[in-house]
Amino acid sequence: MKVPAFLLRRLYVPGSLRTTDQGWEFTLRNSLGSGEAVALEPLVVDGEAVPAESCFFHLEDTTVPFSGVDDEHRFGLAAGKDIVVSATAPGLAPGSHTVVMAFTVPAFGRLELAFTDDVA
């Protein structure tokens, strides 16, 4: 079963893309339903991949590197939860940026979330 791109884009919280002291981050809000990923690909910003070991999920008091997610160490996200996704990479310049996040979910296979937003 294929998940339409417009549904996946609903995960992204508009206006949350921002530069941080360590790189950049954005927020996802899971309004679709509980799920878990068994693989995460490196984030891609403006066509440039960020190494998986430099990409992280922050959920409540837990930080999980993308490189630490696999079949044995799944990353679960309950419905209704917010999650911050960060990249330890050069900060983003003000203006518009396109971010792509791809992940594998057992029930649906490989999914890709892509969004374009402005950094204030």
ABEGO torsion letter per residue (X at the ends): XBBBAAAAAAABBBGABBBBAAEBBBBBBBAAEBBBBABBBBBBBGGBBBBAAABBBBBEABBBBAAABBAABBBBBBBGBBBBBBBBBBBBBBEBBBBBBBBBBAAAEBBBBBBBBBBX
